[in-house]
Amino acid sequence: MKLKEALKKKKFVVTSEVQSPIDQEPEDLVQTLTRVRGQVDGVSLSEVEFEGIVGDTIKTCQLLNKNLLEPIYQTTTREKNRLQLEKDLVNAHEAGVKNLLVFTEDYRITGDSLQEMMFFHVDVGKLQSVLEHLKEGHTVEGDTLKAKADFLLGSGVESAWGKNVPDLELKEMEEMTKIGTGYFLTTPVFDLDKFAKFIQQTNTFGVPVIAEVMILRTAGMARFLNRHLKSGLVPEWIIQKLARAPDKQKASIEIFTDIVTGLKDLCQGVHIITIGAEEKLKLYLDAAKLK
């Protein structure tokens, strides 16, 4: 079943995110992912560049399709003008991609300041323009495409607002809904109580919410996220459980399973960030009884 159809039927969907490989062949990554074929509804490919070397996202998407794994092309709009964004989406469409995951910023919809709000509206306008043209079967410049491109669009949203959900963020979610967002993907969830408050107090405008879940294998990984991604993102009890566990993998799987089990009653799916543990993904999926 395609991701779009699964969401429409209100099934609990499972997607996972990997980076386009730089230090290995795309074929090797895809071969690893075939182990979870039938357990995931989509695999998101994030664009990656390291010291001038760019991972081949489009080739990896094509290989996923050939191996019966549905690709999700992930991109951001902030650093791209309209023509660059259009070029990337046309290439993705020609590679057989039906799903997009687009961020106006790396991790979330913005809106904390007037400048951020202005950036957001520029980015949304840019994205809307490109998507509308491609859906009609031609480029912004007027060139005819081989086929119309109608993507399932996913958008990132901040889920750590606690008791106070800012009006600006809600307005931004509404704007993304207006341009056809098919689902909202949250920032990483570790605290189920806070996430439950977010779901209860946030108007998602009838759009499904998929929660991002990270596979944490060590206390060091958790501390790194708190230092470099967001302070306090990973609760201290999780860090201590990983630090004290004689069997780190068992503790990691237990934490993952508990979070996913709790999310099944709160939202419509999970988006799993493997952080380089693609070969272990099946262990986590099986433990959490996903598919």
C-alpha positions as CSV (number, residue, x, y, z in Angstrom):
1,M,0.0,0.0,0.0
2,K,1.3,3.5,-0.9
3,L,2.0,6.0,1.8
4,K,-0.7,8.4,0.6
5,E,-3.3,5.6,0.6
6,A,-2.3,4.4,4.0
7,L,-2.7,7.9,5.5
8,K,-6.0,8.3,3.8
9,K,-7.2,5.0,5.4
10,K,-6.0,6.2,8.8
11,K,-3.5,3.4,9.2
12,F,-0.6,3.8,11.6
13,V,2.2,4.4,9.1
14,V,5.9,3.7,9.6
15,T,8.6,5.6,7.7
16,S,12.3,5.8,8.2
17,E,15.0,8.3,7.3
18,V,18.5,7.7,6.0
19,Q,21.1,9.9,4.4
20,S,22.1,9.6,0.7
21,P,25.4,7.6,1.0
22,I,28.7,9.3,0.5
23,D,31.1,6.7,2.0
24,Q,29.3,3.7,0.4
25,E,27.5,2.7,-2.8
26,P,23.8,3.4,-2.9
27,E,23.2,-0.2,-3.8
28,D,24.7,-1.3,-0.4
29,L,22.4,1.0,1.5
30,V,19.3,-0.2,-0.4
31,Q,20.3,-3.8,0.0
32,T,20.4,-3.3,3.8
33,L,17.0,-1.6,3.7
34,T,15.4,-4.5,1.8
35,R,15.4,-6.4,5.2
36,V,12.5,-4.1,6.3
37,R,10.6,-4.3,3.1
38,G,6.9,-4.7,4.0
39,Q,7.5,-3.1,7.5
40,V,8.0,0.5,6.4
41,D,5.6,2.6,4.3
42,G,8.3,4.8,3.0
43,V,12.0,5.6,3.2
44,S,13.0,9.3,3.4
45,L,16.3,10.3,1.7
46,S,17.8,13.5,3.1
47,E,20.2,15.5,0.9
48,V,23.7,15.4,2.3
49,E,27.0,17.3,1.4
50,F,30.3,16.8,3.1
51,E,33.4,18.7,2.0
52,G,32.0,19.3,-1.4
53,I,30.9,15.7,-2.0
54,V,27.1,15.3,-2.5
55,G,25.3,12.1,-1.9
56,D,23.3,10.8,-5.0
57,T,19.8,11.2,-3.6
58,I,18.0,10.7,-7.0
59,K,19.9,7.5,-7.8
60,T,19.1,6.1,-4.3
61,C,15.4,6.9,-4.8
62,Q,15.5,5.0,-8.1
63,L,17.1,2.0,-6.4
64,L,14.5,2.1,-3.6
65,N,11.7,2.1,-6.2
66,K,13.3,-0.9,-8.0
67,N,13.5,-2.8,-4.7
68,L,9.8,-2.1,-3.8
69,L,10.7,0.4,-1.1
70,E,8.7,3.7,-1.5
71,P,11.1,6.7,-1.5
72,I,10.4,10.0,0.1
73,Y,12.5,12.9,-1.3
74,Q,13.5,15.2,1.5
75,T,14.7,18.7,0.9
76,T,14.7,22.2,2.4
77,T,13.7,25.5,0.7
78,R,15.8,28.0,2.6
79,E,19.0,27.8,0.5
80,K,17.2,27.2,-2.8
81,N,15.7,29.7,-5.2
82,R,12.6,28.8,-7.2
83,L,14.4,27.4,-10.2
84,Q,16.8,25.3,-8.1
85,L,13.9,23.9,-6.1
86,E,12.0,23.1,-9.4
87,K,15.0,21.4,-10.9
88,D,15.3,19.1,-7.9
89,L,11.6,18.2,-7.8
90,V,11.5,17.5,-11.5
91,N,14.5,15.2,-11.1
92,A,12.7,13.4,-8.2
93,H,9.5,13.1,-10.2
94,E,11.4,11.6,-13.2
95,A,13.0,9.1,-10.8
96,G,9.5,7.9,-9.9
97,V,9.2,9.7,-6.5
98,K,5.7,10.3,-5.4
99,N,6.4,11.7,-1.9
100,L,8.1,14.8,-0.6
101,L,9.2,15.9,2.8
102,V,10.0,19.6,2.7
103,F,11.3,21.8,5.5
104,T,11.3,25.6,5.5
105,E,14.1,25.2,7.9
106,D,16.2,22.2,8.9
107,Y,14.0,20.9,11.8
108,R,10.7,22.8,12.0
109,I,8.3,25.4,10.7
110,T,9.6,28.8,11.8
111,G,8.0,31.8,13.4
112,D,9.9,32.9,16.4
113,S,10.6,36.4,15.0
114,L,9.4,38.8,12.3
115,Q,12.5,37.9,10.2
116,E,11.8,34.1,10.5
117,M,8.1,34.7,9.7
118,M,9.0,36.6,6.6
119,F,11.4,33.8,5.5
120,F,8.7,31.3,6.1
121,H,6.2,33.1,3.9
122,V,8.7,33.5,1.1
123,D,9.6,29.8,1.3
124,V,5.9,28.7,1.3
125,G,5.2,31.0,-1.7
126,K,8.2,29.6,-3.6
127,L,7.2,26.0,-2.8
128,Q,3.5,26.6,-3.7
129,S,4.4,28.1,-7.0
130,V,6.7,25.2,-8.1
131,L,4.2,22.5,-7.0
132,E,1.3,24.2,-8.7
133,H,3.2,24.4,-12.0
134,L,4.4,20.8,-11.8
135,K,0.9,19.5,-11.0
136,E,-0.4,21.2,-14.1
137,G,2.4,19.5,-16.2
138,H,4.8,22.3,-16.9
139,T,7.7,24.2,-15.4
140,V,7.7,27.8,-14.0
141,E,9.3,28.8,-17.3
142,G,6.5,27.2,-19.3
143,D,8.3,24.1,-20.5
144,T,6.0,21.0,-20.8
145,L,6.9,18.0,-18.6
146,K,6.7,14.4,-19.8
147,A,4.0,13.8,-17.1
148,K,2.2,15.9,-14.5
149,A,3.8,15.7,-11.0
150,D,1.4,15.4,-8.1
151,F,3.4,14.7,-4.9
152,L,2.2,13.8,-1.4
153,L,3.7,16.7,0.6
154,G,4.9,16.4,4.1
155,S,5.9,19.4,6.3
156,G,8.0,19.7,9.4
157,V,6.5,21.1,12.6
158,E,7.8,21.8,16.1
159,S,6.2,19.5,18.7
160,A,7.9,20.7,21.9
161,W,5.7,23.7,22.7
162,G,4.4,22.2,26.0
163,K,1.5,24.2,27.4
164,N,1.8,27.3,25.2
165,V,1.4,26.7,21.5
166,P,2.4,30.0,19.8
167,D,-0.1,31.6,17.4
168,L,2.5,32.1,14.8
169,E,3.3,28.4,14.5
170,L,-0.4,27.6,14.2
171,K,-0.8,30.2,11.4
172,E,2.2,28.6,9.7
173,M,0.6,25.1,10.0
174,E,-2.6,26.6,8.5
175,E,-0.6,28.1,5.6
176,M,1.0,24.7,4.9
177,T,-2.4,23.0,5.0
178,K,-3.7,25.5,2.4
179,I,-1.0,24.5,-0.1
180,G,-1.8,20.8,0.2
181,T,0.3,19.4,3.0
182,G,-0.7,15.7,3.4
183,Y,1.0,15.2,6.8
184,F,2.9,17.0,9.5
185,L,6.2,15.5,10.7
186,T,7.2,16.5,14.2
187,T,10.6,17.1,15.8
188,P,11.9,14.1,17.8
189,V,9.6,12.8,20.5
190,F,11.0,11.4,23.8
191,D,8.5,12.7,26.3
192,L,5.1,11.2,25.7
193,D,3.3,13.5,28.2
194,K,4.5,16.6,26.5
195,F,3.6,15.2,23.1
196,A,0.1,14.3,24.2
197,K,-0.4,18.0,25.3
198,F,0.8,19.1,21.9
199,I,-1.7,16.9,20.1
200,Q,-4.5,17.9,22.5
201,Q,-3.9,21.6,22.2
202,T,-2.9,22.0,18.6
203,N,-5.3,22.3,15.7
204,T,-3.7,20.2,13.0
205,F,-6.5,21.2,10.5
206,G,-7.4,17.6,9.8
207,V,-3.9,16.8,8.7
208,P,-2.3,13.5,10.0
209,V,0.6,13.9,12.4
210,I,3.6,11.6,12.2
211,A,6.0,11.6,15.1
212,E,9.8,11.5,14.7
213,V,11.5,8.9,16.8
214,M,15.2,8.5,17.1
215,I,17.1,5.3,17.7
216,L,19.5,6.1,20.6
217,R,22.1,3.5,21.1
218,T,24.3,5.1,23.8
219,A,24.2,7.8,26.5
220,G,26.9,9.6,24.5
221,M,24.5,9.9,21.5
222,A,21.8,11.3,23.8
223,R,24.2,13.9,25.3
224,F,25.4,14.9,21.9
225,L,21.9,15.7,20.8
226,N,21.3,17.8,23.9
227,R,24.5,19.7,23.3
228,H,24.2,20.3,19.6
229,L,20.6,19.9,18.5
230,K,18.5,21.1,21.4
231,S,19.2,21.4,25.1
232,G,17.0,19.1,27.1
233,L,15.7,17.2,24.1
234,V,16.5,13.8,25.5
235,P,15.3,13.4,29.1
236,E,17.8,12.6,31.8
237,W,16.1,9.3,32.7
238,I,16.8,8.0,29.2
239,I,20.4,9.0,29.4
240,Q,20.9,7.3,32.7
241,K,19.1,4.1,31.5
242,L,21.5,3.9,28.6
243,A,24.5,4.8,30.7
244,R,23.9,2.2,33.4
245,A,22.6,-0.7,31.2
246,P,24.9,-3.7,31.0
247,D,23.2,-4.5,27.6
248,K,23.1,-1.2,25.7
249,Q,21.2,-2.6,22.7
250,K,18.5,-4.1,24.9
251,A,18.1,-0.8,26.8
252,S,18.0,1.1,23.5
253,I,15.3,-1.2,22.1
254,E,13.2,-1.0,25.3
255,I,13.3,2.8,25.1
256,F,12.3,2.8,21.4
257,T,9.5,0.3,22.0
258,D,8.0,2.2,24.9
259,I,8.0,5.5,23.0
260,V,6.5,3.9,19.8
261,T,3.8,2.0,21.8
262,G,2.7,5.2,23.5
263,L,2.6,7.0,20.2
264,K,0.2,4.5,18.6
265,D,-2.7,6.1,20.6
266,L,-1.6,9.7,20.0
267,C,-0.8,10.1,16.3
268,Q,-1.0,8.4,12.9
269,G,2.6,7.1,12.5
270,V,6.3,7.2,13.3
271,H,9.2,8.4,11.3
272,I,12.3,6.6,12.5
273,I,15.7,8.2,12.5
274,T,18.3,5.4,12.5
275,I,21.4,7.6,13.0
276,G,23.6,5.1,11.1
277,A,21.9,2.0,12.4
278,E,20.1,1.0,9.3
279,E,21.4,-2.6,9.6
280,K,19.7,-2.8,13.1
281,L,16.4,-1.2,12.1
282,K,14.6,-4.6,11.7
283,L,15.4,-5.4,15.4
284,Y,13.6,-2.3,16.5
285,L,10.7,-2.7,14.2
286,D,10.1,-6.3,15.3
287,A,10.4,-5.4,19.0
288,A,7.8,-2.6,18.7
289,K,5.5,-4.9,16.7
290,L,5.5,-2.5,13.7
291,K,4.0,-4.4,10.7
